[in-house]
Each structure stands twice: as structure tokens, then as C-alpha cells.
Amino acid sequence: MNTTFAFAYALAFAARLHAAQMRKGSDTPYISHLLAVTAIALDHGATENEAIAALLHDSLQPLALNRMGRALAWSSMPMVALLKPLPVAVP
């Protein structure tokens, strides 16, 4: 599967959003989890939109919602539909 600008943008967005975050109990950058989930999805035949959803699956937190909404405004409807059903953590 070839990826487009949308995948690159989602990857950059996730990396920037989680830049200062580490995995619980380790010094491993949190982005490694998002990349691993995305790799598993792609290994199992995910479409680009599904891979983007995997990259962003932990990005829909209350503080990120406004930025995410603006970032997804350019996006295709199928990708937005994939993200809407994901649960949002409430503090």
C-alpha cells in the first residue's frame, strides 16, 4: 500500500502531540506504541484510513479535540467516520 500526504500528516500530528510523553514506567517514547499499533494494522491489511485511525487512536483526548477537529477538517469522510466511534477519556 502506498501512503499519501494524509498519512504523513497524521504521523506528524501524532508525533508532535505525544512528543513529551513516555510509555508508563519506562523511558520509551509514547509514539512507539502508536507506531506498533499502526504496524500491526498494516500487517493485517489495513487501508490508509484505518492506518491513520491506528496512529491517532490515543489522540482524541479532551485537550486535543479542538486541534484534532481542525486537523481533520481537510480529511476524507471515511477517515472521520472511523475516528468518531472511538471513546474519549474523560478526566
C-alpha positions as CSV (number, residue, x, y, z in Angstrom):
1,M,0.0,0.0,0.0
2,N,1.2,3.5,-0.9
3,T,0.5,6.2,1.6
4,T,-0.5,9.8,0.8
5,F,0.0,13.1,2.5
6,A,-2.9,12.3,4.8
7,F,-0.9,9.5,6.4
8,A,2.3,11.7,6.7
9,Y,0.2,14.5,8.2
10,A,-1.4,12.1,10.8
11,L,2.0,10.7,11.7
12,A,3.5,14.2,12.2
13,F,0.4,15.3,14.2
14,A,0.6,12.2,16.5
15,A,4.4,12.6,16.9
16,R,4.0,16.3,17.8
17,L,1.0,15.7,20.1
18,H,2.8,13.0,22.1
19,A,6.3,14.4,21.8
20,A,6.9,14.8,25.6
21,Q,5.0,11.6,26.6
22,M,6.7,8.4,27.6
23,R,5.3,4.9,28.0
24,K,4.2,4.2,31.6
25,G,7.1,3.0,33.7
26,S,9.7,3.4,31.0
27,D,11.8,5.9,29.1
28,T,10.4,4.7,25.8
29,P,8.7,7.5,23.8
30,Y,4.9,7.0,23.6
31,I,4.9,7.3,19.8
32,S,6.5,3.8,19.8
33,H,3.1,2.4,20.9
34,L,1.2,4.3,18.2
35,L,3.7,3.1,15.6
36,A,3.4,-0.5,16.8
37,V,-0.4,-0.4,16.6
38,T,-0.2,1.1,13.2
39,A,2.3,-1.6,12.0
40,I,0.0,-4.3,13.3
41,A,-2.9,-2.8,11.5
42,L,-1.0,-2.5,8.2
43,D,0.4,-6.1,8.5
44,H,-3.2,-7.2,8.7
45,G,-4.3,-5.4,5.6
46,A,-5.5,-2.0,6.9
47,T,-6.4,0.7,4.5
48,E,-4.7,4.0,4.7
49,N,-7.6,5.4,6.6
50,E,-7.5,2.6,9.0
51,A,-3.8,3.1,9.5
52,I,-4.4,6.8,10.2
53,A,-7.1,5.8,12.8
54,A,-4.5,3.5,14.4
55,L,-1.9,6.3,14.5
56,L,-4.5,8.7,16.1
57,H,-6.3,6.2,18.4
58,D,-4.9,7.9,21.6
59,S,-5.0,11.4,20.3
60,L,-8.7,12.1,20.9
61,Q,-8.3,13.4,24.5
62,P,-10.2,16.5,25.7
63,L,-7.2,18.8,25.3
64,A,-6.6,17.6,21.7
65,L,-10.2,17.8,20.5
66,N,-10.1,21.3,19.1
67,R,-6.7,20.8,17.4
68,M,-7.9,17.4,16.1
69,G,-11.1,18.8,14.7
70,R,-9.2,21.5,12.8
71,A,-6.6,18.9,11.6
72,L,-9.3,16.6,10.3
73,A,-11.3,19.3,8.6
74,W,-9.4,18.6,5.4
75,S,-9.7,14.9,5.7
76,S,-11.9,12.5,3.8
77,M,-15.3,11.5,5.4
78,P,-14.4,7.8,5.7
79,M,-11.4,8.6,8.0
80,V,-13.5,10.9,10.1
81,A,-16.2,8.2,10.4
82,L,-13.5,5.8,11.6
83,L,-12.5,8.1,14.4
84,K,-15.9,9.2,15.7
85,P,-16.8,5.9,17.4
86,L,-13.6,5.9,19.4
87,P,-14.1,6.5,23.1
88,V,-12.9,9.8,24.6
89,A,-11.3,9.6,28.0
90,V,-13.0,12.0,30.5
91,P,-10.8,13.2,33.4
